[in-house]
Amino acid sequence: MVDERDANVVPDFSRMLRLDETVQVVLGAGLGIGRQTAHALSSVGARVVCVDVDADRAKTVAAEVDGIPWAGDLTSRDDVADLFRFVADECGRLDGVVDIVGGARYKAMIELTDDDWTFHHNVVLRHAYLTLQYAAEYWRASGTGGTVTFVASVAGLTSAPMTAAYGAHKAALMSLVRTAAVELGPEGIRVNAVAPGVVRTPRAQANPKWTDDLLESNIEKTPLRRLAVPADVAAGALFFSTPMSGHVTGQTLIVDGGNTIVYNVDTPGA
């Protein structure tokens, strides 16, 4: 017999992982985490708009997931406005956005130039606040609510050499997520972030500084003893995009194999 104090209807939890008949937009869909996120959303029934600065990459991923390609510069207000108009006109609705756009220039803090700082502002923050503005504008007009998920970084939570500008802007992104969640929550808009550690993305693996020794060193410092792959991060974005996370907003999910919970000093007996 069910306790009368716990007479809540048990939901169909499996359905809470579905996104059938929804329209999800993936920004930076052309490679790595973005491509895996497009596949993740499509696999649970979403129609995916695959956005990338490279038109060919957008078309390729859209073809893989039976989605819709769109190409543009997401640091441009005009392009972001055009994107959301396109989605409204082409799809007739918008349910969620996952923003993977990002990049880093690794330099010592005292060697950073104004151009380096501006680069990080544009590639980490500018597209994020533009996305929030235009997505919120759509949902305010439609009254439907929706989800926005960003890919942040553990660089914004911890510290490491050569990441001053990148880490500062990722920290700012996570602050923006919290503020947006507070301001937009009453309208049914949820805003969250996924913060990965080292991920085996195509871009990372092409970096000549990522030697086998450096990768092995990072693996040894990670409790799960492996680095993330793009699908690990996409899984977090999928969770935030589905009704399974329906009462979660303003949060950052760390996907780093436990790396940031380790006190990285030599201890007796270690």
C-alpha positions in Angstrom: 0.0 0.0 0.0 1.3 3.4 -0.9 1.7 5.8 2.0 -1.0 8.4 1.7 1.6 11.1 2.2 3.4 9.9 -1.0 0.4 9.7 -3.4 2.2 11.5 -6.2 1.8 9.9 -9.6 5.0 8.1 -10.7 5.9 9.6 -14.1 7.1 7.7 -17.1 10.8 8.4 -16.6 11.7 6.9 -19.9 9.6 9.5 -21.7 11.3 12.2 -19.8 14.4 11.4 -21.8 12.6 12.0 -25.1 12.6 15.2 -27.2 10.0 14.1 -29.9 8.5 16.9 -31.9 10.9 19.5 -30.5 13.4 21.7 -32.3 16.9 21.9 -30.9 19.6 24.2 -32.1 23.3 23.2 -31.8 25.8 26.1 -32.1 29.2 24.9 -33.2 27.8 21.6 -34.5 30.4 20.9 -37.1 33.0 19.1 -35.0 33.8 17.2 -31.8 31.4 18.0 -29.0 29.0 19.8 -31.2 28.7 16.9 -33.7 28.1 14.4 -30.9 25.5 16.7 -29.3 23.6 16.9 -32.6 23.6 13.1 -32.7 22.5 12.9 -29.1 19.6 15.2 -29.5 18.5 13.6 -32.8 18.7 10.1 -31.2 15.9 11.0 -28.8 13.6 12.4 -31.4 14.6 16.1 -31.8 14.8 17.9 -35.1 18.2 19.5 -35.0 19.4 22.8 -36.6 23.1 22.3 -37.0 24.9 25.7 -36.9 28.5 26.3 -37.7 30.7 29.0 -39.0 31.8 26.6 -41.8 28.9 25.9 -44.1 30.3 22.6 -45.3 30.7 21.2 -41.8 27.1 22.4 -41.0 25.8 20.6 -44.0 27.7 17.4 -43.3 26.5 17.0 -39.7 22.9 18.0 -40.7 23.0 15.2 -43.3 24.1 12.8 -40.6 21.2 13.6 -38.3 18.6 14.4 -40.9 18.7 18.0 -39.6 18.8 21.5 -41.0 22.1 23.3 -41.7 22.8 27.0 -41.1 26.1 28.8 -41.3 27.1 32.2 -39.8 29.2 34.2 -37.5 27.8 33.8 -34.0 29.8 36.7 -32.7 27.8 39.0 -35.0 24.5 40.3 -33.6 23.0 40.5 -37.1 23.9 36.8 -37.8 22.5 35.6 -34.4 19.3 37.6 -35.0 19.1 36.0 -38.5 19.6 32.6 -37.1 16.7 32.8 -34.7 14.4 34.3 -37.4 15.4 31.4 -39.6 14.5 28.8 -37.0 11.2 30.5 -36.3 10.3 30.7 -40.0 11.7 27.3 -41.0 10.7 25.2 -38.0 7.8 27.1 -36.5 9.1 26.5 -33.0 12.2 26.5 -30.8 12.6 24.3 -27.8 16.3 24.3 -26.9 19.7 25.6 -27.7 23.1 24.0 -27.0 26.0 26.4 -27.4 29.4 24.7 -27.9 31.2 27.5 -29.5 34.6 28.2 -27.9 38.3 28.3 -28.3 41.5 29.2 -26.4 44.9 30.8 -26.9 47.3 29.5 -24.3 49.7 32.2 -23.2 51.3 33.3 -20.0 49.2 36.1 -18.4 51.9 38.8 -18.7 52.3 38.0 -22.4 48.6 38.4 -23.3 47.7 41.1 -25.8 44.6 43.1 -26.1 43.8 41.1 -29.2 44.1 37.9 -27.2 41.6 39.3 -24.6 39.2 40.4 -27.2 39.4 37.0 -28.9 38.4 35.2 -25.7 35.6 37.7 -25.1 34.2 37.0 -28.6 34.7 33.2 -28.7 33.6 32.5 -25.1 31.2 35.2 -24.1 29.8 37.4 -26.9 27.9 34.6 -28.7 26.6 33.4 -25.3 24.9 36.6 -24.3 23.6 37.2 -27.8 22.1 33.7 -27.8 20.4 34.2 -24.5 18.9 37.5 -25.7 17.4 36.2 -28.9 16.3 32.9 -27.5 14.6 34.6 -24.5 13.0 37.1 -26.9 11.5 34.2 -28.9 10.2 32.4 -25.8 8.8 35.5 -24.3 6.8 36.1 -27.5 5.7 32.5 -27.7 5.2 31.9 -24.0 6.5 28.4 -24.4 9.8 28.4 -22.4 12.8 26.4 -23.3 16.4 25.4 -22.4 19.8 26.9 -23.1 22.9 24.8 -22.3 26.5 26.1 -22.7 29.8 24.3 -22.7 32.0 26.0 -20.1 35.2 24.5 -18.8 36.9 23.5 -15.5 39.4 26.2 -16.4 36.8 28.6 -15.1 36.6 26.8 -11.8 40.2 26.0 -11.1 43.5 27.5 -12.3 46.4 26.5 -14.5 49.3 28.1 -16.2 48.6 29.7 -19.6 44.8 29.9 -19.1 44.4 33.4 -17.6 42.2 34.8 -20.4 40.4 31.6 -21.2 39.7 30.7 -17.6 38.5 34.2 -16.7 36.0 34.2 -19.6 34.8 30.7 -18.8 34.2 31.7 -15.2 32.3 34.7 -16.5 30.2 32.4 -18.7 29.2 30.3 -15.7 28.2 33.5 -13.8 26.1 34.5 -16.8 24.4 31.1 -16.7 23.4 31.7 -13.1 22.2 35.2 -13.6 20.2 34.2 -16.7 18.6 31.3 -14.8 17.4 33.7 -12.1 16.1 36.3 -14.6 14.5 34.0 -17.1 13.3 31.2 -14.8 9.9 32.7 -14.1 9.2 32.5 -17.8 10.0 28.8 -17.9 13.5 29.2 -19.4 16.2 26.9 -17.9 19.9 27.8 -18.4 22.7 25.5 -17.5 26.3 24.6 -18.4 28.5 21.6 -18.8 32.1 22.1 -17.7 34.5 19.5 -19.2 38.1 19.0 -18.4 40.5 17.7 -21.0 38.5 16.3 -23.9 39.9 14.3 -26.9 38.3 16.6 -29.5 39.7 16.8 -33.1 41.0 20.3 -32.3 42.9 19.1 -29.2 44.3 16.1 -30.9 45.6 18.3 -33.7 47.5 20.5 -31.3 51.2 19.7 -31.5 51.6 20.6 -27.7 49.4 17.6 -26.8 52.1 15.0 -26.7 51.6 11.4 -25.5 53.5 12.2 -22.3 51.2 15.2 -21.5 48.1 13.1 -22.2 49.4 10.3 -20.0 50.1 12.8 -17.2 46.6 14.1 -17.4 45.2 10.5 -17.3 47.2 9.6 -14.3 45.8 12.7 -12.4 42.2 11.7 -13.3 40.4 9.3 -10.9 38.6 7.5 -13.7 41.9 7.1 -15.5 40.7 8.2 -18.9 40.2 11.5 -20.6 36.7 12.6 -21.8 35.6 12.0 -25.3 33.1 14.4 -27.0 30.2 12.1 -26.3 30.8 12.4 -22.6 30.1 16.1 -22.8 27.2 15.7 -25.2 25.6 13.4 -22.7 25.6 16.2 -20.1 24.1 18.6 -22.7 21.4 16.0 -23.5 20.4 15.7 -19.8 20.0 19.5 -19.5 17.9 19.6 -22.8 15.4 17.0 -21.7 12.5 17.0 -19.2 14.6 14.7 -17.0 16.3 17.9 -15.7 13.0 19.8 -15.6 13.7 21.3 -12.1 17.4 22.1 -12.7 18.6 25.5 -13.7 21.6 27.8 -13.1 23.9 24.8 -12.6 27.2 23.7 -14.0 27.8 20.0 -14.4 31.5 19.1 -14.2 32.5 16.3 -16.7 36.2 15.7 -16.0 36.5 12.1 -14.7 36.9 13.5 -11.2 40.1 15.5 -12.0 39.0 18.7 -10.1 38.2 16.9 -6.9 41.8 15.6 -6.5 44.2 17.4 -4.1 47.2 17.2 -6.4 50.1 17.1 -4.0 52.4 14.3 -3.0 51.3 12.7 0.3 53.0 10.1 2.5 52.0 6.6 1.4 50.6 7.8 -1.9 
